[in-house]
Amino acid sequence: MIHFAETHSKKIFTTGAFLQPMKVKDVNGNDFWIWAVETFEDSSYYDGNEYNPLIVAGSLEELLSP
C-alpha cells in the first residue's frame, strides 16, 4: 500500500492532462515521488467510449465507473 505524503506546486502538461509531482510513502515508510494527474484537459476514453474520469475515488470500481 502507498500513502500520500505531499504534492509539489510544479505542474507539467502532457497530452490531455496536467501532471503534478506527488510524494508518497510505501508500507516501509520510504518516501518516493511519482507523477499524478492533477486535472484532465481533453476527452478521455474507456473501452472505446468517451468518458469523464474521476481523479479520486474510494474504490477501483468507482474510479472506472462511466
CYANA upper distance limits for C-alpha pairs under 8 A (distance plus 0.5 A):
  1 MET  CA     26 ASP  CA      6.60
  1 MET  CA     27 VAL  CA      6.20
  2 ILE  CA     24 VAL  CA      6.84
  2 ILE  CA     25 LYS  CA      5.97
  2 ILE  CA     26 ASP  CA      5.05
  2 ILE  CA     27 VAL  CA      6.84
  3 HIS  CA     24 VAL  CA      5.87
  3 HIS  CA     25 LYS  CA      5.41
  3 HIS  CA     26 ASP  CA      6.78
  3 HIS  CA     27 VAL  CA      8.28
  4 PHE  CA     22 MET  CA      8.01
  4 PHE  CA     23 LYS  CA      7.00
  4 PHE  CA     24 VAL  CA      4.95
  4 PHE  CA     25 LYS  CA      6.87
  5 ALA  CA     22 MET  CA      7.96
  5 ALA  CA     23 LYS  CA      5.80
  5 ALA  CA     24 VAL  CA      5.33
  5 ALA  CA     25 LYS  CA      6.97
  6 GLU  CA     22 MET  CA      6.32
  6 GLU  CA     23 LYS  CA      5.60
  6 GLU  CA     24 VAL  CA      7.45
  7 THR  CA     20 GLN  CA      7.60
  7 THR  CA     21 PRO  CA      6.30
  7 THR  CA     22 MET  CA      4.81
  7 THR  CA     23 LYS  CA      6.43
  8 HIS  CA     20 GLN  CA      7.27
  8 HIS  CA     21 PRO  CA      6.03
  8 HIS  CA     22 MET  CA      6.90
  9 SER  CA     20 GLN  CA      7.69
  9 SER  CA     21 PRO  CA      8.30
 10 LYS  CA     20 GLN  CA      6.77
 10 LYS  CA     21 PRO  CA      7.52
 11 LYS  CA     18 PHE  CA      6.97
 11 LYS  CA     19 LEU  CA      6.03
 11 LYS  CA     20 GLN  CA      5.12
 11 LYS  CA     21 PRO  CA      7.63
 12 ILE  CA     18 PHE  CA      6.14
 12 ILE  CA     19 LEU  CA      5.77
 12 ILE  CA     20 GLN  CA      7.11
 13 PHE  CA     17 ALA  CA      6.42
 13 PHE  CA     18 PHE  CA      4.96
 13 PHE  CA     19 LEU  CA      6.62
 14 THR  CA     18 PHE  CA      6.68
 14 THR  CA     19 LEU  CA      7.71
 16 GLY  CA     40 PHE  CA      6.34
 16 GLY  CA     41 GLU  CA      5.20
 16 GLY  CA     42 ASP  CA      5.14
 16 GLY  CA     43 SER  CA      7.70
 16 GLY  CA     44 SER  CA      8.42
 17 ALA  CA     37 VAL  CA      7.00
 17 ALA  CA     38 GLU  CA      7.86
 17 ALA  CA     39 THR  CA      6.20
 17 ALA  CA     40 PHE  CA      4.76
 17 ALA  CA     41 GLU  CA      5.55
 17 ALA  CA     42 ASP  CA      7.66
 18 PHE  CA     37 VAL  CA      6.40
 18 PHE  CA     38 GLU  CA      5.98
 18 PHE  CA     39 THR  CA      5.83
 18 PHE  CA     40 PHE  CA      6.90
 18 PHE  CA     41 GLU  CA      7.78
 19 LEU  CA     35 TRP  CA      6.41
 19 LEU  CA     36 ALA  CA      5.86
 19 LEU  CA     37 VAL  CA      5.02
 19 LEU  CA     38 GLU  CA      5.78
 19 LEU  CA     39 THR  CA      7.83
 20 GLN  CA     35 TRP  CA      6.12
 20 GLN  CA     36 ALA  CA      5.94
 20 GLN  CA     37 VAL  CA      6.87
 20 GLN  CA     38 GLU  CA      6.33
 21 PRO  CA     33 TRP  CA      6.93
 21 PRO  CA     34 ILE  CA      6.24
 21 PRO  CA     35 TRP  CA      5.24
 21 PRO  CA     36 ALA  CA      6.76
 22 MET  CA     33 TRP  CA      6.00
 22 MET  CA     34 ILE  CA      5.88
 22 MET  CA     35 TRP  CA      6.61
 22 MET  CA     36 ALA  CA      6.86
 23 LYS  CA     31 ASP  CA      7.07
 23 LYS  CA     32 PHE  CA      6.10
 23 LYS  CA     33 TRP  CA      4.90
 23 LYS  CA     34 ILE  CA      6.97
 24 VAL  CA     31 ASP  CA      6.16
 24 VAL  CA     32 PHE  CA      6.11
 24 VAL  CA     33 TRP  CA      6.71
 24 VAL  CA     34 ILE  CA      8.02
 25 LYS  CA     29 GLY  CA      5.80
 25 LYS  CA     30 ASN  CA      5.77
 25 LYS  CA     31 ASP  CA      5.08
 25 LYS  CA     32 PHE  CA      6.94
 26 ASP  CA     30 ASN  CA      6.00
 26 ASP  CA     31 ASP  CA      7.30
 37 VAL  CA     55 ILE  CA      7.76
 38 GLU  CA     55 ILE  CA      7.96
 39 THR  CA     55 ILE  CA      7.87
 43 SER  CA     50 GLU  CA      7.17
 43 SER  CA     51 TYR  CA      7.64
 43 SER  CA     52 ASN  CA      7.84
 44 SER  CA     50 GLU  CA      6.27
 44 SER  CA     51 TYR  CA      5.78
 44 SER  CA     52 ASN  CA      6.80
 44 SER  CA     53 PRO  CA      7.67
 45 TYR  CA     49 ASN  CA      5.71
 45 TYR  CA     50 GLU  CA      4.92
 45 TYR  CA     51 TYR  CA      5.49
 45 TYR  CA     52 ASN  CA      8.40
 46 TYR  CA     50 GLU  CA      7.01
 46 TYR  CA     51 TYR  CA      6.50
 51 TYR  CA     66 PRO  CA      6.67
 52 ASN  CA     66 PRO  CA      7.75
 53 PRO  CA     63 LEU  CA      7.62
 53 PRO  CA     64 LEU  CA      7.83
 53 PRO  CA     66 PRO  CA      8.06
 54 LEU  CA     63 LEU  CA      6.43
 55 ILE  CA     63 LEU  CA      8.14
 56 VAL  CA     63 LEU  CA      7.39
 57 ALA  CA     62 GLU  CA      6.39
 57 ALA  CA     63 LEU  CA      5.63
 58 GLY  CA     62 GLU  CA      7.16
 58 GLY  CA     63 LEU  CA      7.97
 59 SER  CA     63 LEU  CA      6.71
 60 LEU  CA     64 LEU  CA      6.67
 61 GLU  CA     65 SER  CA      6.48
